[in-house]
Amino acid sequence: MMTPPTRQQPVPPRTRQPRRVAVIGQGHMGLVVSVLATEAGHSVVGYDTDPVRILRVSSASEDLGEVPRDRLAQAIATGRFTATTDAAALYGFEVAVISVSTPLAAGRPDLRLLEAAAKTVAAHARPGCVVIVESTTWPGTTDEIVIPALESSGLRAGVNLHVGYTPERINPGDGIDAMVTIPKIVSGADAASLALVTEFWETLVDTVVLAPDMRTAELTKLIENTFRLVNISLVNEIAHHARDLGADIWSAIGLATSKPYGFMPFTPGIGAGGHCIPVAPRYLAWRIGETGGTPAGLIEMALAVNDAAPVWVAERILTGLTQRGIGTGQAVVLVAGITYKPNVGDVRGSAAAAVIAHLRGRGVWVLVYDPVAEYAAEVLRVVTPELIAAVSAVAVLVAHDHLDTDALAAADYVFDACGILPRTPNIELL
C-alpha cells in the first residue's frame, strides 16, 4: 500500500520574516532560487566559483536559463541580491541552499562539487543556521557526506545545525514563474530542521509536500527521472522494430492515447539528453549496486537503449542516403537542432550532438541549424532555400517551435526524428 506524503499544503501569504540567504551555485536552478528568494523579501548572496558565470549574472544583460534579464535586473536593483565569487560574503547567512552540479565521471556519481560546497558552507556556518541541499543525488548522500562535511564547523546536526534536502523540480523552458506552481518536496534531518526548511520554501512556492525523511526525498527525484528514462527508452526500442513489423509507431501511439486509463504517451526520438534524465537513473542504479542487492536490470537496460539511440538514428540517416545513391564521403547533411531539448538553448549532454558526431565519424559533412542554441560554435540561425537545395539531406532532430519547417520540408530527402513535418514522399519519419 502506497504511503502518502506527510502533508501537502497550500502556502499562506508570504509574510514570513526575511532571512539572510546564501545560494551556493548560480546555475540553472541556483539562480532561480536566488531570484525567487529576493522577490520574496530575503537578502540573498548568490555564490559561485565560476567568475564568468558571476559576471553574466551580475551584468543582467541576457536571459539566463529560466530567468529573463528583466527579472534578474529587478532583483539586483532591490539591493538585496548580490552575486559573487567571494566566499567571505557568505558570513552571517541564516539559510544556505546548495544547488551545485552532480555530474557523472566514468559513469559513476561525481560529488566533488557537492562536497566542496558543503565545506564552504561549513566554514561560514553559525549556530542555528539552516542548510538545504537541492542537488540531485543518491539516497543517503545528505546523511553520509553532506552532514559530516557541515559538522567540520564544530556544529552538530539536530543540535545547533538544521539540515534538509529538497529535490529540485523545474521543467527547463517553462520559465521561473512555472516553478512557483510546482509542488515542492521538503525534508529534514529532524523535526526542527523540517519545520525550518518548510518555512523557508513556503515563502518561495505555492505548495509544499513534506517527505518522511531525507533519503525518501532523495529517492523521489531519482524515481521521477528514471520513470521518464525507462518510458523514453521503451518507445524508442519499439520504434526500432516497428518498421520491420509493418506498423506505424506514430499512429500506434496516437491510437493508444485514446485509452482513458493506464497509458501515458511517450513519442520516439533521438534519445533523452541533458544533465538530468540520463544522469539520475545512473545514480540510482549505482547506489543499488553499492548496497549489494539485486542489480537494477530494468534501469540498466533502459540506459543502454538510450545510449544507443543516437547511433541508431544516425545509421537510419545513412541508410536513407545510401538508398538514394549518396555515399557518405559525398553527403552533406543539414541537421536541425543541436540542443538537448526543444526550445531550450542548453547543449549539455545533447543526444543531437551525439548523432552529429556519429555522422561526422562516418565521413558525412554536417551543417547545423539551430535558432535557440546558446554558445554553440558554427551554428546557423537561419536557413535559405538555396542552402536547402544544395544539401543531400535534412535531419530534424530537435523540435524547436521556431524552426523554419516550411524550408526544411522542401529538401529532396528529409529525415524527421520528431514527427513535426507533414507526411510527404520526401519525408521519412523515425
C-alpha positions as CSV (number, residue, x, y, z in Angstrom):
1,M,0.0,0.0,0.0
2,M,1.4,3.4,-1.0
3,T,2.2,5.7,1.9
4,P,1.0,9.2,1.1
5,P,3.2,12.3,1.7
6,T,3.2,13.5,5.3
7,R,1.4,16.7,4.3
8,Q,0.6,18.7,1.2
9,Q,-0.4,22.2,2.0
10,P,-1.0,25.5,0.2
11,V,1.2,28.3,1.2
12,P,-0.3,31.2,3.1
13,P,0.5,34.7,2.1
14,R,4.3,35.3,2.1
15,T,4.6,37.2,5.3
16,R,7.4,35.2,6.9
17,Q,10.4,37.0,8.5
18,P,13.0,37.9,5.8
19,R,16.2,35.8,6.1
20,R,19.8,36.2,5.1
21,V,20.1,33.6,2.4
22,A,23.1,32.1,0.7
23,V,22.6,30.2,-2.5
24,I,25.7,28.1,-3.4
25,G,25.8,27.6,-7.2
26,Q,24.3,30.0,-9.7
27,G,23.5,27.6,-12.4
28,H,20.1,26.8,-13.9
29,M,18.4,26.0,-10.6
30,G,20.5,28.1,-8.1
31,L,19.8,31.3,-10.0
32,V,16.1,30.7,-10.0
33,V,16.2,30.1,-6.2
34,S,18.2,33.3,-5.8
35,V,15.8,35.4,-7.7
36,L,12.7,33.9,-6.1
37,A,14.1,34.4,-2.6
38,T,15.0,38.0,-3.4
39,E,11.5,38.6,-4.7
40,A,10.1,37.0,-1.5
41,G,11.9,39.7,0.5
42,H,15.0,37.8,1.6
43,S,18.5,39.2,1.4
44,V,20.5,36.9,-0.9
45,V,24.1,36.2,-1.7
46,G,24.5,34.1,-4.8
47,Y,27.9,32.3,-4.7
48,D,29.7,30.5,-7.5
49,T,33.3,29.7,-8.1
50,D,33.0,30.5,-11.9
51,P,33.8,34.1,-12.4
52,V,32.4,34.1,-15.9
53,R,29.0,32.9,-14.6
54,I,29.0,35.6,-11.9
55,L,29.9,38.3,-14.4
56,R,26.9,37.2,-16.6
57,V,24.6,37.2,-13.5
58,S,25.8,40.5,-12.2
59,S,25.5,42.2,-15.6
60,A,21.9,41.1,-16.1
61,S,22.4,41.7,-19.8
62,E,20.9,38.5,-21.1
63,D,18.3,35.9,-20.3
64,L,19.9,33.1,-18.2
65,G,18.0,29.8,-18.5
66,E,14.7,30.3,-16.8
67,V,15.4,33.8,-15.6
68,P,14.7,36.6,-18.0
69,R,17.1,39.6,-17.9
70,D,14.5,42.0,-16.6
71,R,13.6,39.8,-13.6
72,L,17.3,39.4,-12.9
73,A,17.9,43.2,-13.2
74,Q,15.0,43.9,-10.9
75,A,16.3,41.5,-8.3
76,I,19.7,43.2,-8.4
77,A,18.1,46.7,-8.3
78,T,16.5,45.9,-4.9
79,G,19.9,45.9,-3.3
80,R,19.1,42.5,-1.7
81,F,20.7,40.3,-4.3
82,T,24.5,40.1,-4.8
83,A,26.3,37.6,-7.0
84,T,29.9,36.9,-6.0
85,T,32.9,34.5,-6.1
86,D,34.0,35.7,-2.7
87,A,33.1,33.0,-0.1
88,A,33.6,35.5,2.7
89,A,30.3,37.1,1.6
90,L,28.5,34.1,2.9
91,Y,29.3,35.1,6.5
92,G,26.2,35.6,8.6
93,F,23.8,33.5,6.5
94,E,20.7,32.1,8.2
95,V,19.7,29.8,5.4
96,A,22.0,28.2,2.8
97,V,20.8,26.4,-0.3
98,I,23.3,24.2,-2.0
99,S,22.5,23.9,-5.7
100,V,25.6,22.6,-7.5
101,S,26.0,20.2,-10.3
102,T,26.3,16.5,-9.5
103,P,27.6,15.0,-12.8
104,L,28.9,11.6,-13.8
105,A,32.6,10.7,-14.0
106,A,33.3,7.5,-15.9
107,G,29.6,6.5,-15.4
108,R,29.7,7.0,-11.6
109,P,28.4,9.7,-9.4
110,D,30.8,12.6,-9.0
111,L,30.0,14.5,-5.8
112,R,33.2,16.6,-5.6
113,L,31.3,19.9,-6.2
114,L,28.7,19.0,-3.6
115,E,31.4,18.1,-1.0
116,A,33.3,21.3,-1.8
117,A,30.1,23.4,-1.4
118,A,29.3,21.7,1.9
119,K,32.8,22.5,3.2
120,T,32.5,26.1,2.0
121,V,29.2,26.5,3.8
122,A,30.7,24.9,7.0
123,A,33.4,27.5,7.0
124,H,30.8,30.2,7.5
125,A,28.1,28.4,9.5
126,R,26.9,29.6,12.8
127,P,24.7,28.0,15.5
128,G,21.0,27.8,14.4
129,C,21.6,28.1,10.7
130,V,19.7,26.1,8.1
131,V,21.4,24.2,5.2
132,I,19.3,22.8,2.4
133,V,20.7,20.5,-0.3
134,E,19.0,20.8,-3.7
135,S,21.4,18.8,-5.9
136,T,20.3,15.6,-7.4
137,T,22.0,12.6,-5.7
138,W,21.6,9.1,-4.4
139,P,19.7,8.3,-1.2
140,G,21.9,8.8,1.8
141,T,24.1,11.5,0.4
142,T,22.9,14.2,2.8
143,D,23.3,11.9,5.8
144,E,26.6,10.3,4.8
145,I,28.5,13.1,3.0
146,V,27.0,16.5,3.5
147,I,26.3,16.4,7.2
148,P,29.8,15.2,8.1
149,A,31.2,18.0,6.0
150,L,29.0,20.5,7.6
151,E,29.9,19.2,11.1
152,S,33.5,20.1,10.4
153,S,32.4,23.5,11.6
154,G,32.0,22.1,15.1
155,L,28.2,22.4,14.9
156,R,26.1,19.3,15.2
157,A,23.1,18.4,13.1
158,G,20.0,18.1,15.2
159,V,21.5,20.2,18.0
160,N,22.6,23.6,16.7
161,L,22.6,22.9,13.0
162,H,19.5,22.3,10.9
163,V,19.8,20.3,7.6
164,G,17.3,19.4,5.0
165,Y,17.0,18.0,1.5
166,T,14.6,19.4,-1.2
167,P,14.9,17.8,-4.7
168,E,14.9,20.4,-7.5
169,R,11.8,20.4,-9.6
170,I,12.0,22.6,-12.7
171,N,11.0,22.0,-16.3
172,P,13.6,23.7,-18.4
173,G,11.9,26.1,-20.9
174,D,8.8,26.7,-18.8
175,G,10.3,29.8,-17.0
176,I,10.8,31.0,-13.5
177,D,7.1,31.5,-12.7
178,A,6.3,27.9,-13.5
179,M,8.5,26.7,-10.7
180,V,6.4,28.6,-8.2
181,T,3.4,26.5,-9.1
182,I,5.2,23.1,-8.9
183,P,4.7,21.4,-5.6
184,K,8.0,21.4,-3.7
185,I,9.0,18.3,-1.7
186,V,10.8,19.2,1.6
187,S,12.5,17.0,4.2
188,G,14.7,17.5,7.2
189,A,17.2,15.6,9.4
190,D,14.9,16.1,12.4
191,A,11.6,17.7,13.2
192,A,13.1,21.1,13.9
193,S,15.0,21.1,10.6
194,L,11.9,20.0,8.7
195,A,9.9,22.9,10.2
196,L,12.6,25.5,9.2
197,V,13.1,24.1,5.7
198,T,9.4,24.1,5.2
199,E,9.1,27.7,6.5
200,F,11.7,28.9,4.0
201,W,10.2,27.2,1.0
202,E,6.8,28.3,1.9
203,T,8.0,31.8,1.1
204,L,9.0,30.8,-2.4
205,V,6.4,28.4,-3.8
206,D,2.6,27.8,-3.8
207,T,2.6,24.3,-2.3
208,V,5.0,22.2,-0.2
209,V,4.9,18.5,0.2
210,L,6.5,17.0,3.3
211,A,8.6,13.9,2.9
212,P,9.0,11.5,5.9
213,D,12.8,11.7,5.7
214,M,15.7,12.9,3.6
215,R,16.5,9.6,2.0
216,T,13.0,9.3,0.7
217,A,13.1,12.8,-0.7
218,E,16.4,12.0,-2.4
219,L,14.9,8.8,-3.9
220,T,11.9,10.7,-5.1
221,K,13.9,12.8,-7.5
222,L,15.6,9.7,-9.0
223,I,12.2,7.9,-9.4
224,E,10.8,10.9,-11.3
225,N,13.7,10.9,-13.8
226,T,14.0,7.2,-14.0
227,F,10.4,6.9,-14.9
228,R,10.8,9.1,-17.8
229,L,14.1,7.5,-19.0
230,V,12.5,4.0,-18.9
231,N,9.5,5.0,-20.9
232,I,11.5,7.0,-23.4
233,S,13.8,4.0,-23.9
234,L,10.8,1.7,-24.2
235,V,9.1,3.6,-27.0
236,N,12.4,4.1,-28.8
237,E,13.1,0.3,-28.7
238,I,9.6,-0.4,-30.1
239,A,10.2,2.3,-32.8
240,H,13.4,0.5,-33.7
241,H,11.4,-2.6,-34.6
242,A,8.1,-1.1,-35.8
243,R,9.0,-0.8,-39.5
244,D,10.1,-4.5,-39.6
245,L,6.6,-5.3,-38.1
246,G,5.0,-3.3,-40.9
247,A,3.4,-0.9,-38.4
248,D,3.4,2.9,-38.0
249,I,4.8,3.7,-34.5
250,W,3.5,7.2,-34.5
251,S,-0.1,6.2,-35.4
252,A,0.1,3.4,-32.9
253,I,1.0,5.7,-30.1
254,G,-1.8,8.1,-31.1
255,L,-4.3,5.3,-31.0
256,A,-3.1,4.0,-27.7
257,T,-3.5,7.5,-26.3
258,S,-7.3,7.2,-26.8
259,K,-7.3,4.8,-23.8
260,P,-8.6,6.8,-20.9
261,Y,-6.6,4.8,-18.3
262,G,-3.3,3.0,-17.7
263,F,-1.4,4.7,-20.6
264,M,0.8,7.8,-20.8
265,P,2.1,8.7,-24.3
266,F,5.8,9.0,-25.0
267,T,7.0,9.6,-28.5
268,P,10.0,8.3,-30.4
269,G,13.1,10.4,-30.6
270,I,16.9,10.5,-30.7
271,G,17.3,9.7,-27.0
272,A,17.0,11.6,-23.8
273,G,19.8,14.1,-23.3
274,G,20.7,16.9,-20.9
275,H,22.0,16.9,-17.4
276,C,19.0,15.3,-15.6
277,I,17.1,12.4,-17.2
278,P,20.1,10.3,-18.4
279,V,22.0,11.1,-15.2
280,A,19.6,10.4,-12.3
281,P,19.0,6.8,-13.3
282,R,22.7,6.1,-13.2
283,Y,22.8,7.5,-9.7
284,L,20.0,5.1,-8.7
285,A,21.5,2.1,-10.5
286,W,24.9,2.8,-9.0
287,R,23.6,3.1,-5.5
288,I,21.5,-0.1,-5.8
289,G,24.7,-1.8,-6.9
290,E,26.7,-0.4,-4.0
291,T,24.2,-1.9,-1.5
292,G,25.0,-5.4,-2.8
293,G,21.4,-6.1,-3.6
294,T,19.9,-7.4,-6.9
295,P,21.2,-5.3,-9.8
296,A,18.8,-2.8,-11.3
297,G,18.4,-4.7,-14.5
298,L,15.5,-2.7,-16.0
299,I,17.2,0.6,-15.3
300,E,20.5,-0.6,-16.7
301,M,18.7,-1.8,-19.9
302,A,16.9,1.4,-20.3
303,L,20.2,3.3,-20.0
304,A,21.8,1.0,-22.6
305,V,18.9,1.6,-25.0
306,N,19.1,5.4,-24.5
307,D,22.9,5.4,-25.0
308,A,22.4,3.5,-28.3
309,A,19.6,5.7,-29.6
310,P,21.8,8.5,-31.3
311,V,23.8,5.9,-33.2
312,W,20.6,4.1,-34.4
313,V,19.2,7.4,-35.6
314,A,22.5,8.3,-37.4
315,E,22.5,4.9,-39.1
316,R,18.9,5.4,-40.2
317,I,20.0,8.7,-41.9
318,L,23.0,6.9,-43.5
319,T,20.7,4.2,-44.8
320,G,18.4,6.8,-46.3
321,L,21.3,8.4,-48.1
322,T,22.6,5.0,-49.4
323,Q,19.1,4.2,-50.7
324,R,19.2,7.4,-52.7
325,G,22.7,6.6,-54.1
326,I,24.5,9.1,-52.0
327,G,27.8,7.9,-50.5
328,T,28.9,9.1,-47.1
329,G,32.0,10.7,-48.4
330,Q,29.9,12.9,-50.7
331,A,27.0,13.5,-48.4
332,V,26.1,16.9,-46.9
333,V,23.5,16.8,-44.2
334,L,21.8,19.8,-42.6
335,V,20.9,18.9,-39.0
336,A,18.1,21.0,-37.5
337,G,18.5,21.2,-33.7
338,I,21.6,20.6,-31.5
339,T,20.3,21.3,-28.0
340,Y,19.2,18.6,-25.6
341,K,15.5,19.7,-25.5
342,P,13.1,21.7,-27.7
343,N,13.0,25.5,-27.1
344,V,15.9,25.3,-24.6
345,G,19.4,26.7,-25.6
346,D,21.4,24.3,-23.4
347,V,23.6,21.8,-25.4
348,R,25.0,19.9,-22.4
349,G,24.5,16.1,-22.8
350,S,22.7,16.7,-26.2
351,A,21.7,13.5,-28.0
352,A,21.6,15.5,-31.2
353,A,25.3,16.3,-30.7
354,A,25.9,12.5,-30.4
355,V,24.0,11.9,-33.7
356,I,26.1,14.6,-35.4
357,A,29.4,13.1,-34.0
358,H,28.5,9.7,-35.4
359,L,27.6,11.1,-38.8
360,R,30.9,13.0,-39.0
361,G,32.7,9.9,-37.8
362,R,31.3,8.2,-40.9
363,G,32.6,10.9,-43.2
364,V,29.5,13.0,-43.6
365,W,29.8,16.7,-43.9
366,V,27.3,18.1,-41.3
367,L,25.9,21.6,-41.1
368,V,23.9,22.6,-38.0
369,Y,20.9,24.9,-37.9
370,D,19.5,25.9,-34.5
371,P,17.8,29.2,-33.8
372,V,18.0,28.8,-30.0
373,A,21.3,27.1,-29.2
374,E,23.5,29.0,-26.7
375,Y,27.3,29.3,-27.2
376,A,27.4,26.6,-29.9
377,A,30.1,27.2,-32.4
378,E,29.4,27.3,-36.2
379,V,25.6,27.0,-35.8
380,L,23.4,28.6,-38.4
381,R,20.5,30.7,-37.0
382,V,18.6,30.8,-40.3
383,V,18.3,28.7,-43.5
384,T,17.7,29.7,-47.1
385,P,16.1,27.9,-50.0
386,E,19.5,27.9,-51.7
387,L,21.0,26.0,-48.8
388,I,18.2,23.5,-48.6
389,A,18.5,22.8,-52.3
390,A,22.3,22.3,-52.0
391,V,22.4,19.7,-49.2
392,S,22.0,15.9,-49.6
393,A,19.6,15.6,-46.7
394,V,17.9,17.4,-43.9
395,A,17.7,15.7,-40.5
396,V,15.2,17.3,-38.0
397,L,16.5,16.2,-34.6
398,V,15.0,18.8,-32.1
399,A,11.5,20.2,-32.5
400,H,12.1,23.8,-31.6
401,D,9.0,26.0,-32.1
402,H,10.9,28.5,-34.3
403,L,12.4,26.1,-36.8
404,D,11.7,27.1,-40.4
405,T,9.7,23.9,-41.1
406,D,8.5,25.0,-44.4
407,A,12.0,25.5,-45.7
408,L,13.2,22.2,-44.2
409,A,10.3,20.2,-45.6
410,A,11.3,21.3,-49.2
411,A,14.5,19.3,-49.2
412,D,14.8,16.3,-51.5
413,Y,15.3,14.0,-48.6
414,V,14.2,14.8,-45.1
415,F,14.6,12.6,-42.0
416,D,12.2,13.7,-39.4
417,A,13.1,12.3,-36.0
418,C,10.4,14.4,-34.2
419,G,7.3,13.8,-36.2
420,I,6.7,17.5,-36.8
421,L,6.6,17.7,-40.6
422,P,3.9,16.7,-43.0
423,R,3.8,13.2,-44.3
424,T,5.0,13.6,-47.9
425,P,7.1,11.3,-50.1
426,N,10.3,13.1,-49.5
427,I,10.0,13.0,-45.7
428,E,10.9,9.8,-43.7
429,L,9.7,9.5,-40.2
430,L,11.8,8.0,-37.4
